[in-house]
Amino acid sequence: MLIQKLIQQGTALTECSDYNKAKEETNHILEMIDATENDEFSEGTELLILEKILSNFYMHIKAMYRMDVHGSGTIKKADLDKIIIGNEYDVQRILYSLIVPVFPEARTEVNADNGYGGVRTDIYLGHNNIAIEIKCTRKHMTEKDLTEQLGADAFHYPVNTLFMFIYDQGNIIKNVPAFEKAFRREPGNGIKRIRVIIIQPVNL
């Protein structure tokens, strides 16, 4: 299936007049070949998949716990309704269960040395040195409290890429796009790549 897709994309490239688009597609094909041969994802592919999982986290919550169950199933809606997210450890458990089937090397609660003291990553993927820091807000938290926590995390983690995943259960973030943009960083000159993804549950 992969080989067929590569052939189709290669054929499309020969008919492509846009050089930049052709170059981008070629790099993507090479990444796919590399992942197939080494049984590991390239950094770009791994980041893309992780960002997709994190951004669509609430779709899993809705599909798994909120939607009606089939009448012939043994899993009952009353049982699912008992499962609620109370803190970041609950978020970590659900998120890890989504990540580990795709990235079996993913680990939780991994200790690392930042050169001065120890830090602990909530979820760590070692192949491309990626960490996911999880926050679950509460109503008594303020946006300033959260900002200070994220600032400390961004500085201390000795990784190439840091995902900051915020399950804003307390609904304390007033402007989600602006907040995500404010913490976003691209790598270079000793700066790690930082991505912030915010999920705000909505109950009508």
NORRAFEN-V962412 format. One record per residue. N is the residue number from 0. PSI is psi in degrees with one decimal (none if undefined). BURIAL is 1 if it has 9 or more other ideal C-beta (glycine too) atoms within 8 Angstrom, else 0. Layout:
# NORRAFEN-V962412
((N PSI BURIAL) (N PSI BURIAL))
This chain:
# NORRAFEN-V962412
((0 -44.2 0) (1 -43.8 0) (2 -42.5 0) (3 -41.0 0) (4 -40.2 1) (5 -40.5 1) (6 -42.8 0) (7 -42.8 0) (8 -37.2 1) (9 -40.2 1) (10 -41.5 0) (11 -33.6 1) (12 -36.5 1) (13 -21.1 0) (14 3.0 0) (15 127.4 1) (16 -13.7 0) (17 109.2 0) (18 -44.7 0) (19 -40.3 0) (20 -41.3 0) (21 -40.3 1) (22 -43.3 0) (23 -43.6 0) (24 -37.6 1) (25 -43.9 1) (26 -37.9 0) (27 -40.8 1) (28 -43.5 1) (29 -37.2 0) (30 -39.8 1) (31 -40.7 1) (32 -43.4 1) (33 -42.8 1) (34 -38.0 1) (35 -42.8 0) (36 -36.4 0) (37 -2.4 0) (38 28.6 0) (39 151.8 0) (40 145.4 1) (41 165.0 1) (42 -45.2 1) (43 -42.9 0) (44 -41.8 1) (45 -42.6 1) (46 -40.1 1) (47 -44.1 0) (48 -44.7 1) (49 -42.5 1) (50 -35.0 1) (51 -44.6 0) (52 -46.2 1) (53 -43.7 1) (54 -29.7 0) (55 19.6 0) (56 -43.5 1) (57 -21.1 0) (58 -36.1 0) (59 -44.6 1) (60 -44.8 1) (61 -47.3 1) (62 -37.1 0) (63 -39.9 0) (64 -21.8 0) (65 -32.3 0) (66 153.8 0) (67 146.8 0) (68 161.0 1) (69 137.5 0) (70 -25.1 0) (71 -6.2 0) (72 159.6 0) (73 -15.3 0) (74 123.1 0) (75 146.8 0) (76 -34.4 0) (77 -34.5 0) (78 -41.1 0) (79 -34.8 1) (80 -18.3 0) (81 -18.0 0) (82 115.0 0) (83 155.3 0) (84 116.7 1) (85 -30.3 0) (86 -175.6 0) (87 -21.5 1) (88 -32.9 0) (89 -42.3 1) (90 -42.9 1) (91 -43.4 1) (92 -47.1 0) (93 -44.7 1) (94 -42.0 1) (95 -38.2 1) (96 -24.3 0) (97 -31.6 1) (98 -40.6 1) (99 -29.6 1) (100 -29.1 0) (101 -37.8 0) (102 83.8 1) (103 -19.6 0) (104 -6.1 0) (105 139.3 1) (106 157.5 0) (107 155.3 1) (108 54.6 0) (109 126.2 1) (110 142.2 0) (111 158.7 1) (112 121.1 0) (113 9.1 1) (114 -15.3 0) (115 -42.2 0) (116 179.4 0) (117 146.4 0) (118 155.5 1) (119 123.0 0) (120 139.2 1) (121 -47.6 1) (122 133.5 1) (123 134.6 1) (124 111.1 1) (125 -26.4 0) (126 -45.0 1) (127 17.6 1) (128 61.4 1) (129 134.5 1) (130 147.5 1) (131 117.2 1) (132 128.9 1) (133 133.2 1) (134 140.9 1) (135 110.2 1) (136 159.3 1) (137 161.5 0) (138 -30.6 0) (139 -4.8 0) (140 154.8 1) (141 162.2 0) (142 -33.6 1) (143 -42.8 0) (144 -47.3 0) (145 -42.7 1) (146 -42.0 0) (147 -39.7 0) (148 -44.4 1) (149 -36.6 1) (150 -41.6 0) (151 -42.0 0) (152 -42.9 1) (153 -32.3 1) (154 -37.7 0) (155 -27.9 0) (156 122.3 1) (157 66.8 0) (158 168.3 1) (159 -38.8 1) (160 134.1 1) (161 118.1 1) (162 127.5 1) (163 107.3 1) (164 116.1 1) (165 114.7 1) (166 96.5 1) (167 68.9 1) (168 -31.6 1) (169 -6.0 1) (170 48.9 1) (171 -12.8 1) (172 118.5 1) (173 -38.3 0) (174 94.3 0) (175 -51.2 1) (176 -41.4 0) (177 -39.2 0) (178 -46.5 1) (179 -42.3 1) (180 -36.1 0) (181 -31.4 0) (182 -6.8 1) (183 132.3 1) (184 143.3 1) (185 145.9 0) (186 150.3 0) (187 143.9 0) (188 42.2 0) (189 1.4 0) (190 134.2 0) (191 159.1 1) (192 132.1 1) (193 131.4 1) (194 131.9 1) (195 127.2 1) (196 126.2 1) (197 130.0 1) (198 123.2 1) (199 107.8 0) (200 142.0 1) (201 120.6 0) (202 115.6 0) (203 none 0))
